[in-house]
Amino acid sequence: MGQDKKTPITIDGVEYQYEDLTQEQQALFNHCVDLDRKIGSTQFNLDQLLIGKEAFITKLKASLE
């Protein structure tokens, strides 16, 4: 018989087992994970936008010389 494998998660340096959390706590944790993913994706897109803008500014300045 295999042991049920639990998923450790760390919050503020304290380790918990995901499966031991209440449904509400699991939902809150899942929101945090999803928001971290969205923040990372938004940061990636922002970096692209800022670099793109800088390229257009560079082209504009070159055309004004």
C-alpha positions as CSV (number, residue, x, y, z in Angstrom):
1,M,0.0,0.0,0.0
2,G,1.4,3.4,-1.0
3,Q,1.2,6.4,1.3
4,D,-0.9,9.3,0.3
5,K,1.6,11.9,-0.8
6,K,0.9,15.4,0.5
7,T,1.9,18.7,-1.0
8,P,4.0,20.9,1.2
9,I,3.4,24.7,0.8
10,T,5.3,27.4,2.7
11,I,3.6,30.6,3.9
12,D,5.7,33.1,5.8
13,G,8.4,30.5,6.4
14,V,5.9,28.0,7.9
15,E,5.3,24.7,6.1
16,Y,1.8,23.4,5.8
17,Q,0.3,20.4,3.9
18,Y,-2.1,21.6,1.2
19,E,-4.3,18.6,1.7
20,D,-4.7,19.5,5.4
21,L,-6.1,23.0,4.7
22,T,-9.8,23.6,4.7
23,Q,-11.5,24.1,1.4
24,E,-11.6,27.8,2.0
25,Q,-7.9,27.9,2.8
26,Q,-7.2,25.9,-0.3
27,A,-9.2,28.3,-2.4
28,L,-7.4,31.3,-0.9
29,F,-4.1,29.7,-1.6
30,N,-5.1,28.9,-5.1
31,H,-6.1,32.6,-5.7
32,C,-2.6,33.6,-4.4
33,V,-0.9,31.2,-6.8
34,D,-3.0,32.3,-9.7
35,L,-2.4,36.0,-8.9
36,D,1.4,35.4,-8.8
37,R,1.1,33.8,-12.2
38,K,-0.9,36.8,-13.5
39,I,1.5,39.3,-12.0
40,G,4.5,37.5,-13.6
41,S,2.7,37.5,-17.0
42,T,1.7,41.2,-16.7
43,Q,5.3,42.1,-15.8
44,F,6.6,40.2,-18.8
45,N,4.1,42.1,-21.0
46,L,5.0,45.4,-19.4
47,D,8.7,44.7,-20.1
48,Q,7.9,44.1,-23.8
49,L,5.8,47.3,-23.9
50,L,8.5,49.4,-22.3
51,I,11.2,48.1,-24.6
52,G,8.9,48.6,-27.6
53,K,8.2,52.1,-26.6
54,E,11.9,52.8,-26.2
55,A,12.5,51.5,-29.7
56,F,9.9,53.9,-31.1
57,I,11.4,56.8,-29.2
58,T,14.8,56.0,-30.6
59,K,13.4,55.8,-34.2
60,L,11.6,59.1,-33.6
61,K,14.7,60.9,-32.3
62,A,16.7,59.5,-35.3
63,S,14.2,60.9,-37.7
64,L,14.3,64.3,-36.1
65,E,18.1,64.7,-36.5
